[in-house]
């Protein structure tokens, strides 16, 4: 069964960087069987109704400003998979999850920056999925769980976001790590490894520095979505964690 993953996508410039985290992503395909397709929840695609991408060939969305010119020349012309889109919609419908198909939207940087590092040839079909910050955390988990059967078909499911993601607290010149960010991520690691969903669903009330780490939830939600796909085995493994700019976490979790 194909594991599912949560990848922090950091700043858009991550796709140009060479560090321990990007090396992990660049070598990911060497240690993982090639998936038949990729299903990816992106923090940068927010909708109030669960949306499923179905563009024949995706345009590359540059949903950022002020970064290196090279980024705006990059493309990731992956294709969708109509049969997989239909299967995803049926799986959602079976669980009473309202959803719609979107045949126009391209891939935002939450999707293509990660995919560019993982599979630079863009030769694997991709279905992007939206997130909805208005839903309870338990429901986020259930949306991921609804897609668990895809893992048995060699489909790679990815949540792309960030566990500590507070742009107002970034220190672009910092070489250190803010203690509050580490404390939040350490609490999170403990609960994920114990598969303590009760605590995780209440992370805002229970986790130290939750408001600083997660001022808005759209980047945290993909973690719960990816976790939900692993509900049958309930095994979480931290593959990497580091930080940029004082507190922007770059983490990778595997759920199997």
C-alpha positions, 0 to 999 in steps of 0.5 A: 500500500502506498504511504501518504505524505505531508510536505511543508512547501515553505516559501515559493523559492524552496524550489530553487534551494539546496538544503537538507529538506530539498535534498529529501524531496529531490531523492524521494522518487529514488526511495519510493515506487513510482505512483500511478497518479498523485492526489494533492491537497494544497493550502493555497486552494481554498474553497467552501465546497470540496473541489477536484481539479480536472484540467486537461493540462495544468497551467502554472499559477504564480500566486506570489510576488517579489521572488526571483525572476527564475520562479516566474519562468518555471512551469509544471505542465502535468495532466489530470486523470479523468477516471481518477477524478470520477473515482475521487468524486464517487468516494466523496459522495459515498461519505456524504462529502459535497464536491464539485469538479473544476476544469479551469484551475491550474496548479498553485505554488503549494502544488507545483513547487513541491511536485517540481522537486519530487517529480520534475518531469511532470510525467505523472497525472495529478489531481489537485484538491482544495481545502476549506478552513471553515470545517471542524478538524474532525471533518478534515480528517474524515475527508482524507479518510474517504480517499484511503482506498486510493493508496491500494491503487498506487496513488500517492496522496500528499498534503501540502502546507506547513505546521508552523506558518506565520508570515508576520513572525518571520525573521528573514535574517535569522539563522536560529530557531524560535523556541515557541515554534519548536515547542509547538512542533514537538507537541505535534510530533508527540500527538501524531506518533501516538495517533492522538486524534482527540488532542489533535482535533483540539490543538488550538486549545491544547498545543503550546503557542498554537495561535503563533504557529497557526494564526490561520488554519489553511496550511495546517489542514493538509496535515490532517487530510494526509493523516486521515488517509492513514486511519486504517494502520495509524502509523505516523513517521517524521522524516524531516523537520527544519526551520527557515527564517526563525520559525517557518517549519519545513517538515515531512510526515509519512502516514502508513 
